[in-house]
Amino acid sequence: MIASCRLDVVSAARRAVAESDGAGGQAFSLMDAAPTTPANAAFLNGIMSGVLEFDDTHIQSNIHPTGVVLSALLPECERLGLSGKDLLEAVLVGSELLCRLGMISPVRMHEVGFHPSSVYGVFGAVWGLARVRRFSIEQTMHAIGTAASLSAGSIASFEDGTSTKTLHVGMAASAAIRAIALAGQGISGPHPVFEGKFGWFKSHVQSGTEFRFAALTDELGERWEVLNIASKAHPCAYTMIPFIAATIALREAHSVRPQDVDVIYCDIMPRSFATVCEPVEEKRRPKTSWHGRISLQHTVAEALVRGHMDKHAYAPESLIDPVVNTIADKVVHRPDPVAAADISRSRASVSIRLNDGRELTHTIDDMPGTRRNPIPREGYLQKFLANIDGVISKAVGEELATALLRLEELDDVGATFRGLRV
């Protein structure tokens, strides 16, 4: 969130909120001293959490859980005087149930044109908010029922790289604030909202797919899906992160130069073709920075040419770089039956055929940041400090990191974030 607070889309969203809803309020979005409403603060937080695509991912459900749940909860930290333990518990509850909800019908949302993190996300945020509001079971059911009518998020912008997708997490977090407020004032919502005759899954999936409703409660409290949430080492769709790692590994191990490359084969799970691989010509020339973050061809090319993919990746100059574009034209995607057999994994296999006839291959079974291939604590700290560079001072960043690493010990977590307002 900190890294993206000054991006154009975030600034534009702040202006739009002020124009549509007026100035003033009793809540604050992260990194902003201008007061606003809780719903608008959640909206802005959500945009910041997802616009750079650094948001974590529950791979089996294809959902980015923490961003939407935390975005809705941050405005509550000051209003309710939450402790770090309160916040941590609420994020865990909301994220756990959100991941499980997505496992009822995994991977189907992209196929029917919805963004999973948005359409599912509102429910996870409601569960997290219900926790800190100390809602009864009945109140929570009403809030979840109402949230179903606020659940939205079309992925039409995946085709042309327009900005709407970057708003989705914010929209879901904001909608959760409204659903909770309505339930708190006695507004009722349908109880059979997921599995009923006119339930949410029937309205949003609209197919004969078998829904595994038991996934929401199977071994609840004993088996934790939050342990399967993967962090991102690079700012792009999670599917491409192992391809970045494999490409950079080949570049470094064999001193591969762009002019040495004949073709690059990327073996990827077929379910990802529609989102990050095709149409091929469009993916080779993404129209915007965000569009590049869901392009396998551009991502592999930029990783090979630059040798790193940090918060400065996908800059406008990279999108039109003739060297990057030449390599993007040489990236060929192929179906990977091994990856297709287990959607809980994040496998990538990259083979670079050189002009001299040699073929170099590197395979990664699980992307960095997963439970099977964890990033060490020092790696997270380095990523954090790199992302805040140029936004807040290193000293303030290190102090913030120290506080967040002992989050469960903080009595007033709101005070930690108040110091970031600019």
C-alpha positions in Angstrom: 0.0 0.0 0.0 2.8 2.4 0.9 4.6 1.9 -2.4 1.5 2.7 -4.5 0.1 5.7 -2.5 1.4 8.3 -5.0 0.5 6.5 -8.2 -1.7 8.4 -10.6 -4.7 6.0 -10.3 -4.7 6.4 -6.5 -4.5 10.2 -6.7 -7.4 10.2 -9.2 -9.5 8.0 -7.0 -8.9 10.4 -4.1 -10.1 13.3 -6.2 -13.1 11.2 -7.4 -14.1 10.3 -3.9 -14.0 14.0 -2.8 -16.0 15.0 -5.8 -18.7 12.4 -5.5 -19.0 12.2 -1.7 -17.6 15.6 -0.5 -14.8 16.2 1.9 -14.6 15.3 5.5 -15.4 12.4 7.7 -14.0 10.5 10.7 -11.8 8.0 9.0 -8.5 8.0 7.1 -7.0 5.9 4.3 -3.4 4.8 4.7 -0.8 7.5 4.0 -3.4 10.3 3.7 -4.1 13.1 6.3 -7.4 14.1 4.6 -10.4 12.7 6.6 -13.0 10.7 4.7 -15.7 8.2 5.4 -14.9 4.6 6.5 -16.2 3.2 3.2 -14.1 5.6 1.2 -11.1 5.0 3.3 -11.5 1.2 2.7 -12.0 1.9 -1.1 -8.7 3.9 -1.3 -6.8 1.3 0.8 -8.0 -1.4 -1.5 -6.8 0.3 -4.6 -3.4 0.9 -3.0 -3.2 -2.8 -1.9 -3.7 -4.2 -5.4 -2.6 -1.7 -8.1 1.0 -2.8 -8.2 0.0 -6.5 -8.1 2.1 -7.2 -5.1 -0.9 -8.6 -3.2 -0.7 -12.1 -1.8 -2.5 -15.1 -3.4 -4.4 -18.2 -2.3 -3.5 -20.2 -5.3 -6.2 -22.9 -5.2 -9.0 -20.3 -5.2 -7.1 -17.6 -7.2 -8.0 -15.0 -4.6 -5.9 -12.2 -3.1 -7.3 -12.3 0.4 -5.2 -10.1 2.7 -5.6 -6.9 0.7 -9.3 -6.7 0.7 -9.8 -7.8 4.3 -7.1 -5.5 5.7 -8.2 -2.6 3.6 -11.7 -2.7 5.2 -10.2 -3.2 8.7 -7.7 -0.4 8.7 -10.3 2.4 9.1 -11.6 0.5 12.1 -8.3 0.5 13.9 -8.7 4.0 15.2 -12.4 4.2 15.5 -12.6 1.1 17.7 -9.1 1.4 19.3 -8.0 -2.0 18.0 -5.0 -3.8 19.4 -2.6 -5.5 17.1 -4.0 -8.9 18.3 -7.5 -7.7 17.4 -6.4 -6.7 13.9 -4.4 -9.9 13.4 -7.3 -12.2 14.5 -9.8 -10.3 12.2 -7.5 -10.6 9.2 -7.0 -14.3 9.8 -10.7 -15.0 10.3 -11.7 -13.0 7.2 -8.9 -14.4 5.0 -9.5 -18.0 6.1 -13.2 -18.0 5.3 -12.6 -16.1 2.1 -10.1 -18.7 0.9 -12.5 -21.5 1.8 -15.4 -19.8 0.0 -13.3 -19.6 -3.1 -12.7 -23.4 -2.9 -16.4 -24.1 -3.3 -16.0 -23.5 -7.1 -12.3 -22.9 -7.7 -11.1 -21.2 -10.9 -14.6 -20.7 -12.4 -14.9 -17.0 -11.8 -12.3 -16.0 -14.4 -14.0 -18.3 -16.9 -17.3 -16.5 -16.5 -15.8 -13.0 -16.5 -15.6 -12.1 -12.8 -12.6 -11.1 -10.8 -12.4 -13.5 -7.8 -10.7 -11.2 -5.4 -13.5 -8.7 -5.9 -16.7 -10.8 -6.0 -15.5 -13.1 -3.2 -13.6 -10.5 -1.4 -16.5 -8.5 -0.1 -17.5 -11.6 2.0 -14.1 -12.0 3.5 -14.0 -8.4 4.5 -17.5 -8.7 6.1 -16.3 -11.6 8.2 -13.3 -9.7 9.3 -15.3 -6.6 10.2 -17.9 -8.7 12.0 -15.2 -10.0 14.2 -14.0 -6.6 15.4 -17.5 -5.3 15.7 -18.4 -8.3 17.9 -21.4 -9.1 15.8 -23.7 -11.9 16.7 -24.1 -14.8 14.4 -27.5 -13.4 13.3 -26.1 -10.0 12.5 -23.2 -11.6 10.6 -25.6 -13.6 8.5 -27.5 -10.5 7.6 -24.4 -8.7 6.6 -23.2 -11.6 4.5 -26.6 -11.8 2.9 -26.5 -8.1 2.0 -23.0 -8.4 0.7 -24.1 -10.8 -2.0 -26.0 -7.9 -3.6 -22.9 -5.8 -3.4 -20.6 -8.4 -4.9 -19.2 -7.3 -8.3 -16.1 -7.1 -10.5 -15.9 -7.6 -14.2 -12.6 -8.6 -15.8 -13.4 -6.9 -19.1 -10.4 -4.6 -18.5 -8.1 -7.6 -18.8 -8.6 -7.2 -22.5 -7.5 -3.6 -22.9 -5.5 -2.8 -19.8 -7.9 0.0 -18.6 -7.9 1.0 -14.9 -11.1 -0.5 -13.6 -9.6 -3.7 -12.5 -7.2 -1.8 -10.2 -10.3 -0.5 -8.3 -11.8 -3.9 -7.6 -10.3 -4.7 -4.2 -11.2 -1.2 -3.0 -14.8 -1.6 -4.3 -15.1 -4.9 -2.4 -13.6 -3.5 0.9 -15.9 -0.4 0.6 -19.0 -2.6 0.0 -18.1 -4.7 3.1 -18.2 -1.5 5.2 -21.7 -0.7 3.9 -23.0 -4.3 4.4 -21.8 -4.3 8.0 -23.3 -0.8 8.6 -26.7 -1.9 7.2 -26.7 -5.1 9.3 -25.8 -3.1 12.3 -28.8 -1.0 11.9 -31.1 -3.9 11.6 -31.3 -4.4 7.8 -31.8 -8.1 7.1 -30.1 -10.1 4.4 -31.0 -13.6 3.0 -29.6 -16.5 5.0 -29.3 -19.2 2.3 -27.2 -16.7 0.3 -24.7 -19.1 -1.1 -26.5 -22.5 -1.5 -30.1 -21.4 -1.9 -32.4 -21.7 -4.9 -31.4 -18.2 -6.0 -28.1 -18.3 -4.2 -24.9 -16.4 -5.1 -23.1 -19.3 -6.8 -26.0 -19.9 -9.1 -26.2 -16.3 -10.1 -22.5 -15.7 -10.5 -21.3 -19.1 -11.9 -24.4 -20.0 -13.8 -23.4 -23.5 -14.9 -23.8 -27.1 -14.0 -20.6 -27.1 -12.0 -20.7 -29.1 -8.8 -20.4 -26.8 -5.9 -18.4 -28.1 -2.9 -20.2 -26.1 -0.2 -18.5 -28.4 2.5 -15.2 -26.7 1.6 -16.3 -23.7 3.7 -16.5 -25.6 6.9 -14.5 -28.8 6.5 -12.0 -29.1 9.4 -12.6 -25.4 10.2 -10.3 -24.4 13.0 -8.1 -27.5 12.5 -6.8 -27.1 9.0 -5.8 -23.6 8.0 -6.0 -22.4 4.4 -4.3 -19.1 5.3 -1.1 -21.2 5.6 -1.4 -21.7 1.8 -1.5 -18.0 1.0 1.5 -17.2 -1.1 3.4 -13.9 -1.0 4.6 -12.3 -4.2 8.2 -11.5 -4.8 7.4 -9.6 -8.0 4.6 -7.1 -8.9 2.5 -9.2 -11.4 -0.1 -11.9 -11.6 1.0 -14.8 -9.4 1.0 -17.2 -12.3 4.0 -15.5 -13.8 6.2 -15.2 -10.7 7.8 -18.6 -11.1 8.5 -17.8 -14.8 10.3 -14.6 -13.7 12.4 -16.7 -11.2 13.2 -19.4 -13.8 14.1 -16.8 -16.5 16.4 -14.8 -14.2 18.0 -18.1 -13.0 18.8 -19.0 -16.6 20.1 -15.5 -17.3 22.4 -15.6 -14.4 23.6 -19.2 -14.6 24.4 -19.0 -18.4 25.0 -15.3 -18.9 22.2 -15.2 -21.5 22.0 -12.0 -23.5 18.9 -10.9 -25.5 20.8 -11.1 -28.8 21.6 -14.8 -28.0 18.0 -15.9 -27.9 16.2 -17.8 -30.7 13.0 -18.8 -28.9 11.7 -19.0 -25.3 9.3 -21.8 -24.4 7.1 -21.4 -21.3 5.2 -24.4 -20.1 2.2 -23.2 -18.2 -1.0 -24.5 -16.8 -3.7 -24.3 -19.5 -6.2 -22.5 -17.3 -3.9 -19.5 -17.4 -3.9 -19.2 -21.2 -6.9 -16.8 -21.3 -5.7 -14.4 -18.6 -1.9 -14.1 -19.2 -1.1 -15.7 -22.6 -3.7 -14.9 -25.1 -4.5 -13.2 -27.5 -0.8 -13.5 -28.3 -0.4 -10.3 -30.2 -2.1 -8.3 -27.5 0.0 -9.9 -24.8 3.2 -9.2 -26.7 2.4 -5.4 -26.7 0.5 -4.6 -23.5 -1.2 -1.2 -23.6 -0.6 -0.1 -20.1 1.6 -0.9 -17.1 -1.2 -2.9 -15.5 -1.8 -4.7 -18.8 1.8 -5.8 -18.7 1.4 -7.3 -15.3 -0.9 -10.0 -16.8 1.2 -10.6 -19.9 3.5 -13.7 -19.8 5.3 -12.7 -23.0 6.2 -9.2 -21.8 7.0 -10.3 -18.3 9.5 -13.0 -19.4 11.0 -10.6 -21.9 11.5 -7.8 -19.4 12.9 -10.2 -16.8 15.4 -11.5 -19.3 16.5 -8.1 -20.4 16.5 -6.3 -17.0 17.5 -9.2 -14.7 15.1 -8.0 -12.0 11.4 -7.2 -11.6 10.7 -4.8 -8.7 8.2 -1.9 -8.1 9.7 -0.1 -11.1 8.9 -2.9 -13.5 6.4 -2.4 -16.3 7.3 1.2 -16.6 6.0 2.9 -19.8 9.5 2.9 -21.3 9.7 -0.8 -20.8 6.5 -1.4 -22.7 8.0 0.3 -25.8 11.6 -0.9 -25.4 12.5 -2.4 -28.7 14.8 -5.0 -27.1 12.1 -6.1 -24.7 9.6 -6.3 -27.5 11.9 -8.3 -29.7 12.2 -10.9 -26.9 8.5 -10.8 -26.2 7.9 -11.9 -29.8 10.1 -14.9 -29.2 8.1 -16.2 -26.1 5.9 -19.2 -26.9 3.5 -20.7 -24.3 2.8 -24.4 -24.2 0.4 -26.4 -22.0 2.0 -28.0 -19.0 0.1 -31.2 -18.0 2.1 -31.5 -14.8 0.9 -28.0 -13.6 -2.6 -28.8 -14.8 -2.8 -31.9 -12.6 -2.5 -29.9 -9.3 -4.0 -26.4 -9.2 -2.6 -25.9 -5.6 0.9 -25.6 -7.0 2.6 -22.8 -8.9 4.8 -24.5 -11.4 6.8 -23.0 -14.3 9.2 -24.5 -16.8 11.2 -22.1 -19.1 13.4 -23.4 -21.9 15.5 -20.9 -23.8 16.8 -22.1 -27.2 19.9 -20.1 -28.2 21.0 -19.1 -31.7 23.9 -21.6 -31.4 21.4 -24.5 -31.0 21.8 -25.1 -27.2 18.6 -25.3 -25.2 18.6 -24.3 -21.5 15.8 -25.3 -19.2 14.9 -24.3 -15.6 11.9 -25.6 -13.8 10.3 -24.3 -10.6 7.7 -26.5 -8.9 6.5 -23.8 -6.5 6.9 -20.1 -6.8 9.0 -18.2 -4.1 6.7 -17.1 -1.3 4.7 -20.3 -1.1 4.5 -22.7 1.8 6.7 -25.2 -0.1 9.2 -22.5 -1.2 9.1 -19.9 1.5 10.8 -16.5 1.3 13.1 -16.0 4.4 12.2 -13.2 6.8 15.2 -11.2 5.6 13.8 -11.4 2.1 10.5 -9.9 3.2 12.3 -7.1 5.0 14.4 -6.3 1.9 11.2 -6.2 -0.2 9.5 -3.9 2.2 12.3 -1.5 2.4 12.7 -1.5 -1.4 9.0 -0.7 -1.8 8.9 2.2 0.6 12.0 3.7 -0.8 11.3 7.2 -2.1 8.0 7.3 -0.2 9.0 7.4 3.5 12.5 7.5 5.0 14.4 4.4 5.7 14.5 5.2 9.4 10.7 5.5 9.5 10.4 2.3 7.4 12.6 0.3 9.7 10.6 1.6 12.8 7.4 0.6 11.1 8.7 -2.8 10.1 9.8 -3.5 13.7 6.3 -2.6 14.9 4.6 -4.8 12.4 6.8 -7.7 13.2 5.5 -7.6 16.7 1.9 -6.7 15.7 0.3 -9.0 18.3 2.0 -7.0 21.1 0.7 -3.6 20.1 -2.0 -2.1 22.3 -3.1 0.6 19.8 -2.4 -0.4 16.3 -4.0 2.8 15.0 -1.2 4.9 16.5 1.3 3.0 14.3 -0.6 4.0 11.1 -1.3 7.6 12.2 2.3 8.4 12.0 2.3 7.7 8.3 -0.2 10.4 7.3 1.1 13.0 4.9 
